[in-house]
Structure formats: structure tokens, C-alpha cells
Amino acid sequence: MQGLPGSNALYSSVGFWDGRYRADGPPRDWFGGLSSFGGLLEEQLRREDRLLVLGCGDSSLSYDLFQKGYTSITNIDYSPVCIEAMSRRHAHCHGMVWTIMDARALAFPNESFDVVLEKGTLDAMMVEERDPWNVSPQTAALLDQVLKEVSRVLRPGGRFISITFAQPHFRKRHYAQPGYSWSISCSTYGTDFHFFFYIMRKGEELSAEDLELGQKLWQPNIVPPPSGMLEAEANEDYLNAIEL
């Protein structure tokens, strides 16, 4: 696959992404564009919502939402090259903001947004993990740092939407921490390969089942379910599971 790094570790490098975004080419919409999951997403949105998109990259998602009437969209990415290019490309879209920022330290006041949206950003933070049942403490702490920030900037009643190929028995553990003060629901989309659409609602309680699942995140040696219960992610290489 042209343009892919020699090692997944490079996905954590700003330099890699700067180089990728300097290259001309079509938008990179991992897990499909708005047409793939628009029905699920628009059920969660109101035209007046203040949206924050984490790790926006050069995806067309924000612009597609803008064209549909969602005009208060703040986009962040830690690649200066990306943000410069996207802000120039969409300079005519009043209400769209493009800012260089690290998702681990969001420079916004508490309760600034109605919706926080990420598509593949958390997956990119986990590409070096070899065992999805036993995520390293470092990666678990990294995701916790991001998710604490997401919860902080969400207003009560706000929604955090995460679009990923990570199945619930892998990803829910990270989302199901009581400190985030949200509930979790999940839908799927796709045909040959299913992607997962998580909705976290700020101010609602976790179910007892999700709370128990979240406690397992910090317990080593999690026993996986029987092999028949596993879907594609357990056997799919990360780079083959995303749509570049």
C-alpha cells in the first residue's frame, strides 16, 4: 500500500503525518466517508450543536457536515501541515475553525462542546499494541488522558462519538470508566467488514455490565472468549482494517 510507513510506530510521529499531508491526493477517510455512517451520525446531531473533531486529518467529514448545515465545527490535529492546508482549503466556510492541538491537552474551557467526534484517531494511538486483550499500561494511560479531556470539554447532555474498527469486547473497557460520567451505546455499519459507532452520553450512568467491563481494563491476563466469538479485528492487521 503506497505511502504506508515501514513500521506502525511511525503513526505516532508528527513528522510522518506532516510528510503524508504534504503529498497531494484525495482525502483519507478511514472507515468510509459520511455516506457510510451519515444516518447514524445525524441522529445524534442538531444544527445548532458546537462540534469538536479530534484528529481531523485531511478527511472530508467536517466539510461534508458543514454542507449539511452544521456550521459550528472546530477541528484539531497535531500536524501543522494538515491544519494549514485544511484551513486554507476551507477558508470560505465561516464557522469552521482549524487549530493545531494535541488531544491529550485540549485548550478549551470546561463544557465547551455539545459533540466531540473522533474517527480513527484513537485507533492510530494504539497501532503498536500486539495483544488487544492486554493493552500496555502506557497505551491505556494515553487513552485515559484523551478521554478525560473529552469528558471535560463536553457539556452535560453532550455526546462523544467514536468511529472505529475496534469491537466492544476490546474498546468498551477503555470507554467504561466511571470518571468520564457517561453512558455507552454501540451500533455497527458496513457490509464485508463491520465498523463500530460508539455513542457516549455525558451525564448518564454506565450500565452495571459496562461498569464491570471497565474495571477489567486494569486487570492483567484477560481471558478472551472462545474463538468463534471473535470477529475480524483479532486477526486483521491494523493497516488492512482501515480504509486509506
Backbone as CSV, one residue per row, in Angstrom:
resi,resn,N_x,N_y,N_z,CA_x,CA_y,CA_z,C_x,C_y,C_z
1,MET,0.856,-1.189,0.000,0.000,0.000,0.000,0.893,1.241,0.000
2,GLN,0.827,2.013,-1.067,1.716,3.139,-1.271,1.527,4.184,-0.192
3,GLY,2.673,4.687,0.350,2.629,5.755,1.332,2.563,5.286,2.759
4,LEU,2.480,3.957,2.979,2.427,3.459,4.342,3.835,3.419,4.931
5,PRO,3.953,3.621,6.250,5.276,3.607,6.872,5.818,2.199,6.973
6,GLY,7.140,2.092,7.143,7.730,0.779,7.309,7.392,0.146,8.633
7,SER,7.036,0.969,9.619,6.678,0.475,10.938,5.452,1.224,11.437
8,ASN,4.538,0.507,12.110,3.362,1.164,12.656,3.715,2.219,13.697
9,ALA,4.910,2.095,14.306,5.318,3.067,15.313,5.369,4.481,14.740
10,LEU,5.593,4.588,13.432,5.680,5.916,12.816,4.346,6.654,12.834
11,TYR,3.237,5.934,13.043,1.955,6.615,13.111,1.866,7.563,14.301
12,SER,2.757,7.410,15.276,2.767,8.317,16.425,3.679,9.516,16.205
13,SER,4.282,9.605,15.025,5.227,10.679,14.726,4.557,11.818,13.963
14,VAL,4.680,13.026,14.486,4.160,14.192,13.776,4.833,14.324,12.422
15,GLY,6.122,14.017,12.370,6.853,14.128,11.116,6.285,13.240,10.024
16,PHE,5.865,12.020,10.391,5.256,11.135,9.402,3.996,11.771,8.829
17,TRP,3.125,12.273,9.703,1.864,12.847,9.240,2.096,14.129,8.451
18,ASP,3.068,14.952,8.874,3.374,16.152,8.103,3.765,15.774,6.681
19,GLY,4.613,14.740,6.555,5.015,14.298,5.226,3.846,13.762,4.425
20,ARG,2.951,13.038,5.073,1.788,12.498,4.380,0.898,13.619,3.871
21,TYR,0.690,14.645,4.709,-0.219,15.711,4.320,0.394,16.666,3.300
22,ARG,1.718,16.662,3.169,2.338,17.476,2.121,2.106,16.871,0.738
23,ALA,1.884,15.584,0.687,1.679,14.901,-0.591,0.266,15.167,-1.094
24,ASP,0.154,15.480,-2.354,-1.167,15.697,-2.944,-1.913,14.371,-3.039
25,GLY,-3.192,14.448,-2.948,-4.006,13.247,-3.068,-5.396,13.484,-2.536
26,PRO,-6.289,12.517,-2.726,-7.664,12.655,-2.237,-7.708,12.589,-0.719
27,PRO,-8.784,13.070,-0.101,-8.922,12.960,1.361,-8.839,11.508,1.806
28,ARG,-8.255,11.304,2.987,-8.134,9.959,3.553,-9.250,9.763,4.567
29,ASP,-10.282,9.085,4.174,-11.425,8.862,5.052,-11.422,7.431,5.541
30,TRP,-10.696,7.196,6.641,-10.667,5.874,7.230,-12.078,5.474,7.639
31,PHE,-12.412,4.221,7.414,-13.708,3.642,7.779,-14.852,4.228,6.967
32,GLY,-14.541,4.796,5.805,-15.581,5.323,4.930,-15.915,6.773,5.237
33,GLY,-16.561,7.416,4.271,-16.974,8.801,4.432,-18.355,8.906,5.040
34,LEU,-18.895,10.118,5.039,-20.181,10.380,5.680,-21.296,9.519,5.088
35,SER,-21.199,9.197,3.815,-22.241,8.381,3.202,-22.338,6.991,3.835
36,SER,-21.262,6.539,4.469,-21.249,5.204,5.065,-21.986,5.150,6.395
37,PHE,-21.930,6.251,7.167,-22.495,6.221,8.513,-23.318,7.475,8.825
38,GLY,-23.666,8.236,7.774,-24.361,9.505,7.977,-25.670,9.371,8.734
39,GLY,-26.418,8.304,8.482,-27.681,8.126,9.188,-27.473,7.992,10.679
40,LEU,-26.482,7.196,11.077,-26.178,7.032,12.500,-25.719,8.343,13.114
41,LEU,-24.868,9.064,12.391,-24.303,10.291,12.944,-25.350,11.391,13.074
42,GLU,-26.134,11.594,12.033,-27.080,12.713,12.071,-28.208,12.501,13.082
43,GLU,-28.439,11.267,13.485,-29.391,11.019,14.566,-28.925,11.655,15.877
44,GLN,-27.625,11.875,15.985,-27.055,12.401,17.226,-26.772,13.899,17.177
45,LEU,-27.009,14.531,16.045,-26.626,15.925,15.867,-27.829,16.839,15.712
46,ARG,-27.650,18.093,16.160,-28.590,19.181,15.896,-27.832,20.281,15.175
47,ARG,-28.521,21.019,14.342,-27.846,22.041,13.540,-27.112,23.063,14.413
48,GLU,-27.638,23.326,15.615,-27.033,24.348,16.476,-25.896,23.808,17.350
49,ASP,-25.601,22.516,17.273,-24.556,21.928,18.104,-23.192,22.534,17.822
50,ARG,-22.407,22.651,18.872,-20.991,23.017,18.760,-20.198,21.709,18.687
51,LEU,-19.534,21.472,17.561,-18.833,20.217,17.313,-17.326,20.401,17.427
52,LEU,-16.668,19.403,18.020,-15.216,19.326,18.049,-14.805,18.021,17.392
53,VAL,-13.931,18.101,16.392,-13.433,16.921,15.690,-11.976,16.708,16.084
54,LEU,-11.690,15.568,16.716,-10.340,15.239,17.155,-9.573,14.566,16.030
55,GLY,-8.325,14.989,15.818,-7.507,14.356,14.789,-8.168,14.399,13.429
56,CYS,-8.532,15.595,13.004,-9.341,15.762,11.785,-8.643,15.255,10.538
57,GLY,-7.301,15.331,10.493,-6.587,14.936,9.291,-7.089,15.694,8.075
58,ASP,-6.989,15.069,6.909,-7.492,15.710,5.689,-8.795,15.073,5.221
59,SER,-9.522,14.457,6.168,-10.819,13.864,5.861,-11.797,14.929,5.384
60,SER,-12.728,14.514,4.549,-13.769,15.427,4.077,-14.960,15.497,5.030
61,LEU,-14.911,14.771,6.148,-16.061,14.661,7.036,-16.568,16.016,7.522
62,SER,-15.683,16.864,8.011,-16.117,18.152,8.553,-16.768,19.013,7.476
63,TYR,-16.170,19.030,6.294,-16.748,19.816,5.207,-18.095,19.253,4.777
64,ASP,-18.220,17.932,4.753,-19.499,17.318,4.392,-20.577,17.685,5.415
65,LEU,-20.210,17.700,6.689,-21.167,18.108,7.725,-21.520,19.583,7.584
66,PHE,-20.537,20.402,7.263,-20.773,21.832,7.073,-21.789,22.050,5.945
67,GLN,-21.635,21.325,4.876,-22.554,21.468,3.751,-23.976,21.049,4.109
68,LYS,-24.107,20.202,5.113,-25.422,19.770,5.554,-26.046,20.720,6.581
69,GLY,-25.310,21.789,6.925,-25.888,22.787,7.814,-25.344,22.805,9.222
70,TYR,-24.331,21.973,9.504,-23.679,22.001,10.817,-22.489,22.956,10.703
71,THR,-22.669,24.165,11.140,-21.712,25.217,10.789,-20.798,25.634,11.936
72,SER,-20.964,25.060,13.118,-20.061,25.368,14.228,-19.181,24.154,14.478
73,ILE,-18.071,24.066,13.743,-17.203,22.893,13.798,-15.766,23.338,14.058
74,THR,-15.219,22.886,15.166,-13.813,23.119,15.488,-13.043,21.847,15.204
75,ASN,-11.987,21.966,14.415,-11.187,20.820,14.007,-9.779,20.950,14.579
76,ILE,-9.294,19.895,15.208,-7.921,19.938,15.710,-7.123,18.768,15.160
77,ASP,-5.819,19.007,15.009,-4.877,17.961,14.633,-3.512,18.427,15.112
78,TYR,-2.628,17.481,15.418,-1.317,17.921,15.901,-0.314,18.122,14.776
79,SER,-0.749,17.952,13.538,0.112,18.204,12.382,-0.086,19.631,11.878
80,PRO,0.914,20.496,12.015,0.788,21.860,11.491,0.532,21.883,9.988
81,VAL,1.146,20.953,9.246,0.955,20.916,7.794,-0.512,20.651,7.468
82,CYS,-1.110,19.713,8.194,-2.522,19.390,7.986,-3.412,20.597,8.249
83,ILE,-3.229,21.227,9.388,-4.098,22.339,9.772,-3.946,23.518,8.816
84,GLU,-2.718,23.804,8.400,-2.507,24.895,7.448,-3.220,24.611,6.130
85,ALA,-3.094,23.381,5.635,-3.716,23.032,4.358,-5.236,23.056,4.459
86,MET,-5.784,22.509,5.533,-7.237,22.437,5.667,-7.853,23.806,5.913
87,SER,-7.199,24.640,6.680,-7.732,25.986,6.914,-7.712,26.811,5.634
88,ARG,-6.698,26.598,4.804,-6.633,27.294,3.521,-7.702,26.759,2.564
89,ARG,-7.869,25.442,2.545,-8.829,24.814,1.643,-10.263,25.227,1.967
90,HIS,-10.554,25.442,3.262,-11.923,25.714,3.678,-12.080,27.122,4.257
91,ALA,-11.273,28.043,3.767,-11.316,29.417,4.277,-12.682,30.066,4.054
92,HIS,-13.426,29.585,3.077,-14.736,30.164,2.769,-15.837,29.651,3.688
93,CYS,-15.528,28.687,4.549,-16.547,28.068,5.405,-16.578,28.769,6.756
94,HIS,-17.370,29.810,6.865,-17.433,30.584,8.098,-18.104,29.767,9.187
95,GLY,-17.417,29.652,10.311,-17.880,28.818,11.409,-17.014,27.589,11.609
96,MET,-16.229,27.255,10.578,-15.280,26.152,10.710,-13.945,26.711,11.193
97,VAL,-13.392,26.093,12.240,-12.131,26.526,12.841,-11.141,25.371,12.748
98,TRP,-9.885,25.701,12.424,-8.831,24.692,12.289,-7.680,25.085,13.205
99,THR,-7.323,24.208,14.147,-6.367,24.562,15.188,-5.377,23.429,15.422
100,ILE,-4.102,23.781,15.529,-3.070,22.814,15.897,-3.212,22.533,17.392
101,MET,-3.436,21.270,17.742,-3.659,20.942,19.143,-3.471,19.444,19.362
102,ASP,-3.020,19.109,20.561,-2.856,17.728,20.988,-4.101,17.309,21.757
103,ALA,-4.691,16.189,21.379,-5.926,15.722,22.023,-5.724,15.391,23.492
104,ARG,-4.469,15.221,23.922,-4.210,14.929,25.330,-4.312,16.161,26.213
105,ALA,-4.298,17.329,25.608,-4.339,18.574,26.377,-5.143,19.605,25.583
106,LEU,-6.462,19.509,25.654,-7.337,20.388,24.882,-7.382,21.781,25.509
107,ALA,-7.108,22.775,24.703,-7.046,24.155,25.191,-8.412,24.822,25.103
108,PHE,-9.419,24.171,25.663,-10.779,24.719,25.672,-11.307,24.703,27.094
109,PRO,-12.184,25.647,27.422,-12.788,25.628,28.758,-13.675,24.403,28.954
110,ASN,-13.968,24.123,30.200,-14.904,23.041,30.516,-16.238,23.271,29.814
111,GLU,-16.870,22.185,29.392,-18.222,22.196,28.838,-18.355,23.127,27.629
112,SER,-17.352,23.072,26.738,-17.337,23.952,25.563,-18.129,23.409,24.377
113,PHE,-18.381,22.082,24.341,-18.930,21.484,23.127,-20.140,20.597,23.428
114,ASP,-21.019,20.531,22.445,-22.166,19.626,22.509,-21.808,18.235,22.010
115,VAL,-20.891,18.170,21.054,-20.489,16.902,20.464,-18.980,16.898,20.252
116,VAL,-18.334,15.819,20.657,-16.936,15.566,20.297,-16.940,14.313,19.425
117,LEU,-16.244,14.386,18.304,-16.255,13.311,17.311,-14.828,12.899,16.986
118,GLU,-14.602,11.597,16.995,-13.301,11.089,16.527,-13.544,9.896,15.622
119,LYS,-12.744,9.821,14.572,-12.859,8.714,13.610,-11.458,8.201,13.314
120,GLY,-11.088,7.116,13.988,-9.786,6.505,13.761,-8.642,7.118,14.528
121,THR,-8.873,8.220,15.242,-7.784,8.873,15.970,-7.292,7.994,17.110
122,LEU,-8.199,7.426,17.882,-7.793,6.555,18.978,-7.152,5.279,18.444
123,ASP,-7.632,4.784,17.320,-7.017,3.611,16.715,-5.553,3.885,16.355
124,ALA,-5.290,5.077,15.843,-3.917,5.431,15.469,-3.006,5.483,16.686
125,MET,-3.575,5.753,17.860,-2.782,5.798,19.085,-2.450,4.403,19.605
126,MET,-3.090,3.379,19.033,-2.939,2.031,19.560,-2.253,1.081,18.587
127,VAL,-1.654,1.598,17.535,-1.172,0.717,16.464,0.000,-0.168,16.878
128,GLU,0.700,0.180,17.943,1.824,-0.649,18.362,1.408,-1.791,19.282
129,GLU,0.156,-1.817,19.686,-0.312,-2.877,20.578,-0.442,-4.194,19.820
130,ARG,0.123,-5.239,20.366,0.103,-6.551,19.715,-0.986,-7.459,20.272
131,ASP,-1.419,-7.210,21.501,-2.415,-8.069,22.144,-3.592,-7.216,22.580
132,PRO,-4.696,-7.216,21.826,-5.822,-6.351,22.167,-6.492,-6.711,23.490
133,TRP,-6.214,-7.930,24.010,-6.794,-8.318,25.299,-5.992,-7.760,26.460
134,ASN,-4.732,-7.427,26.216,-3.852,-6.927,27.275,-3.096,-5.708,26.764
135,VAL,-3.790,-4.593,26.730,-3.193,-3.343,26.260,-2.165,-2.871,27.285
136,SER,-1.052,-2.357,26.795,0.009,-1.917,27.696,-0.478,-0.799,28.609
137,PRO,0.072,-0.709,29.823,-0.307,0.389,30.726,-0.074,1.758,30.108
138,GLN,0.975,1.874,29.284,1.270,3.165,28.678,0.160,3.594,27.715
139,THR,-0.297,2.662,26.889,-1.363,2.999,25.946,-2.681,3.219,26.657
140,ALA,-2.977,2.399,27.661,-4.200,2.598,28.436,-4.204,3.974,29.087
141,ALA,-3.044,4.394,29.608,-2.947,5.714,30.237,-3.085,6.832,29.201
142,LEU,-2.543,6.608,27.998,-2.662,7.603,26.931,-4.124,7.816,26.564
143,LEU,-4.854,6.729,26.342,-6.274,6.858,26.005,-7.053,7.491,27.151
144,ASP,-6.708,7.127,28.378,-7.375,7.713,29.537,-7.171,9.228,29.575
145,GLN,-5.978,9.672,29.247,-5.682,11.107,29.214,-6.560,11.826,28.197
146,VAL,-6.684,11.235,27.011,-7.525,11.832,25.970,-8.993,11.830,26.386
147,LEU,-9.471,10.710,26.896,-10.884,10.582,27.233,-11.270,11.480,28.404
148,LYS,-10.370,11.698,29.341,-10.636,12.655,30.416,-10.823,14.057,29.843
149,GLU,-10.010,14.418,28.870,-10.137,15.724,28.234,-11.446,15.840,27.461
150,VAL,-11.817,14.767,26.759,-13.083,14.771,26.031,-14.244,14.994,26.995
151,SER,-14.247,14.249,28.091,-15.316,14.399,29.076,-15.351,15.811,29.638
152,ARG,-14.195,16.364,29.890,-14.122,17.717,30.474,-14.749,18.773,29.572
153,VAL,-14.497,18.693,28.271,-14.980,19.748,27.373,-16.410,19.507,26.898
154,LEU,-16.982,18.345,27.214,-18.375,18.076,26.850,-19.321,18.691,27.869
155,ARG,-20.359,19.328,27.390,-21.378,19.851,28.297,-22.258,18.707,28.788
156,PRO,-22.983,18.880,29.904,-23.945,17.869,30.322,-24.972,17.617,29.219
157,GLY,-25.214,16.358,28.931,-26.093,16.000,27.827,-25.387,15.909,26.494
158,GLY,-24.107,16.258,26.457,-23.342,16.190,25.223,-23.004,14.760,24.851
159,ARG,-22.548,14.567,23.616,-22.248,13.243,23.098,-20.816,13.167,22.599
160,PHE,-20.149,12.104,23.001,-18.855,11.766,22.428,-19.079,10.607,21.468
161,ILE,-18.723,10.789,20.200,-18.949,9.784,19.171,-17.592,9.282,18.684
162,SER,-17.420,7.992,18.754,-16.160,7.359,18.368,-16.436,6.328,17.290
163,ILE,-15.783,6.490,16.137,-15.966,5.597,14.993,-14.666,4.824,14.802
164,THR,-14.753,3.490,14.790,-13.564,2.660,14.881,-13.843,1.266,14.336
165,PHE,-12.779,0.484,14.119,-12.986,-0.919,13.806,-12.850,-1.788,15.055
166,ALA,-12.666,-1.179,16.240,-12.468,-1.924,17.480,-13.798,-2.415,18.037
167,GLN,-13.904,-3.711,18.216,-15.127,-4.330,18.702,-15.350,-4.024,20.185
168,PRO,-16.595,-4.136,20.646,-16.895,-3.785,22.039,-16.073,-4.538,23.070
169,HIS,-15.776,-5.823,22.840,-15.024,-6.544,23.861,-13.570,-6.078,23.945
170,PHE,-13.101,-5.294,22.966,-11.791,-4.668,23.066,-11.879,-3.210,23.539
171,ARG,-12.752,-2.432,22.942,-12.723,-0.986,23.133,-13.570,-0.487,24.312
172,LYS,-14.688,-1.164,24.595,-15.586,-0.665,25.638,-14.892,-0.501,26.983
173,ARG,-13.930,-1.378,27.276,-13.206,-1.285,28.552,-12.603,0.093,28.751
174,HIS,-12.118,0.686,27.657,-11.484,1.999,27.768,-12.525,3.094,28.000
175,TYR,-13.670,2.977,27.367,-14.707,3.993,27.500,-15.479,3.875,28.804
176,ALA,-15.518,2.666,29.375,-16.407,2.399,30.514,-15.722,2.683,31.846
177,GLN,-15.234,3.896,32.004,-14.631,4.332,33.258,-15.568,5.343,33.924
178,PRO,-15.940,5.124,35.183,-16.951,5.987,35.817,-16.544,7.454,35.894
179,GLY,-15.245,7.728,35.890,-14.795,9.110,35.985,-15.175,9.969,34.788
180,TYR,-15.515,9.341,33.675,-15.892,10.111,32.500,-17.340,10.590,32.567
181,SER,-18.126,9.990,33.409,-19.523,10.418,33.644,-20.372,10.331,32.376
182,TRP,-20.305,9.183,31.717,-21.154,8.999,30.542,-21.608,7.541,30.425
183,SER,-22.663,7.361,29.667,-23.142,6.023,29.313,-22.573,5.644,27.950
184,ILE,-22.745,4.384,27.570,-22.196,3.887,26.305,-23.251,3.100,25.549
185,SER,-23.360,3.375,24.259,-24.126,2.518,23.365,-23.309,2.315,22.098
186,CYS,-23.636,1.284,21.336,-22.819,0.964,20.165,-23.695,0.432,19.043
187,SER,-23.405,0.882,17.813,-24.031,0.373,16.606,-22.931,-0.050,15.638
188,THR,-23.310,-0.741,14.579,-22.344,-1.129,13.558,-22.810,-0.646,12.188
189,TYR,-21.868,-0.548,11.263,-22.183,-0.280,9.866,-21.141,-0.986,9.009
190,GLY,-21.421,-1.076,7.739,-20.518,-1.766,6.821,-21.107,-3.091,6.376
191,THR,-20.517,-3.675,5.351,-21.012,-4.936,4.796,-19.968,-6.038,4.960
192,ASP,-18.958,-6.063,4.101,-17.945,-7.112,4.197,-17.160,-7.027,5.498
193,PHE,-16.947,-5.811,5.975,-16.215,-5.597,7.222,-17.017,-4.621,8.063
194,HIS,-17.305,-4.979,9.292,-18.111,-4.121,10.141,-17.239,-3.127,10.904
195,PHE,-17.708,-1.888,10.935,-17.111,-0.856,11.770,-18.072,-0.543,12.909
196,PHE,-17.558,0.106,13.930,-18.327,0.293,15.156,-18.482,1.783,15.461
197,PHE,-19.691,2.129,15.854,-20.094,3.510,16.057,-20.550,3.631,17.520
198,TYR,-19.664,4.166,18.361,-19.937,4.273,19.797,-20.489,5.666,20.118
199,ILE,-21.472,5.688,21.012,-22.043,6.953,21.490,-21.935,6.975,23.005
200,MET,-21.234,7.960,23.533,-21.141,8.185,24.971,-21.933,9.449,25.314
201,ARG,-22.879,9.324,26.227,-23.753,10.455,26.593,-23.345,10.986,27.959
202,LYS,-22.883,12.220,27.973,-22.396,12.836,29.214,-23.547,13.059,30.186
203,GLY,-23.330,12.656,31.446,-24.337,12.855,32.472,-25.205,11.642,32.722
204,GLU,-25.058,10.598,31.900,-25.788,9.354,32.121,-24.847,8.328,32.759
205,GLU,-25.420,7.376,33.488,-24.621,6.386,34.195,-24.310,5.180,33.312
206,LEU,-23.176,4.575,33.591,-22.828,3.321,32.937,-23.755,2.214,33.426
207,SER,-24.064,1.283,32.546,-24.795,0.103,32.978,-23.895,-0.729,33.881
208,ALA,-24.499,-1.596,34.680,-23.715,-2.456,35.566,-22.754,-3.328,34.761
209,GLU,-23.218,-3.799,33.606,-22.369,-4.636,32.751,-21.162,-3.862,32.236
210,ASP,-21.390,-2.615,31.790,-20.277,-1.814,31.285,-19.334,-1.420,32.409
211,LEU,-19.866,-1.133,33.575,-19.021,-0.777,34.711,-18.092,-1.928,35.072
212,GLU,-18.629,-3.141,35.070,-17.807,-4.321,35.354,-16.744,-4.511,34.278
213,LEU,-17.126,-4.268,33.024,-16.172,-4.388,31.925,-15.042,-3.373,32.066
214,GLY,-15.386,-2.149,32.446,-14.369,-1.121,32.613,-13.365,-1.440,33.695
215,GLN,-13.794,-2.123,34.744,-12.883,-2.495,35.819,-11.828,-3.480,35.343
216,LYS,-12.141,-4.250,34.302,-11.214,-5.252,33.799,-10.043,-4.636,33.035
217,LEU,-10.178,-3.366,32.663,-9.096,-2.733,31.910,-7.781,-2.784,32.676
218,TRP,-7.873,-2.660,33.982,-6.664,-2.572,34.789,-6.270,-3.916,35.386
219,GLN,-6.953,-4.988,34.958,-6.628,-6.324,35.435,-5.867,-7.063,34.347
220,PRO,-4.659,-7.554,34.606,-3.869,-8.248,33.576,-4.434,-9.619,33.253
221,ASN,-3.935,-10.156,32.134,-4.255,-11.529,31.720,-5.748,-11.755,31.553
222,ILE,-6.381,-10.883,30.784,-7.793,-11.060,30.476,-7.952,-12.270,29.574
223,VAL,-8.873,-13.146,29.902,-9.089,-14.358,29.116,-10.049,-14.041,27.981
224,PRO,-9.664,-14.257,26.728,-10.559,-13.957,25.602,-11.705,-14.937,25.525
225,PRO,-12.788,-14.571,24.832,-13.889,-15.502,24.645,-13.484,-16.604,23.675
226,PRO,-14.295,-17.643,23.539,-13.976,-18.697,22.564,-13.761,-18.115,21.179
227,SER,-12.921,-18.782,20.391,-12.522,-18.227,19.097,-13.705,-17.952,18.195
228,GLY,-14.792,-18.673,18.324,-15.954,-18.462,17.477,-16.604,-17.121,17.691
229,MET,-16.321,-16.470,18.861,-16.920,-15.179,19.151,-16.124,-14.030,18.571
230,LEU,-14.891,-14.304,18.157,-14.046,-13.233,17.650,-14.445,-12.883,16.230
231,GLU,-14.444,-11.581,15.953,-14.694,-11.130,14.598,-13.375,-10.717,13.971
232,ALA,-13.450,-9.905,12.934,-12.276,-9.691,12.081,-11.116,-9.045,12.799
233,GLU,-11.356,-8.164,13.798,-10.257,-7.368,14.301,-9.136,-8.203,14.889
234,ALA,-9.478,-9.309,15.547,-8.463,-10.103,16.215,-7.432,-10.645,15.230
235,ASN,-7.812,-10.840,13.987,-6.918,-11.413,13.001,-6.516,-10.433,11.912
236,GLU,-7.078,-9.249,11.938,-6.802,-8.279,10.884,-5.630,-7.399,11.292
237,ASP,-4.677,-7.235,10.396,-3.636,-6.247,10.609,-4.255,-4.859,10.572
238,TYR,-3.754,-3.963,11.424,-4.338,-2.621,11.504,-4.409,-1.943,10.141
239,LEU,-3.352,-2.046,9.370,-3.307,-1.314,8.111,-4.279,-1.876,7.084
240,ASN,-4.605,-3.136,7.202,-5.565,-3.724,6.285,-6.995,-3.484,6.741
241,ALA,-7.160,-3.087,8.013,-8.506,-2.878,8.554,-9.008,-1.467,8.345
242,ILE,-8.109,-0.550,7.986,-8.537,0.813,7.761,-8.632,1.079,6.277
243,GLU,-9.428,2.072,5.921,-9.655,2.400,4.509,-8.929,3.700,4.208
244,LEU,-7.753,3.581,3.571,-6.953,4.777,3.276,-7.372,5.388,1.964
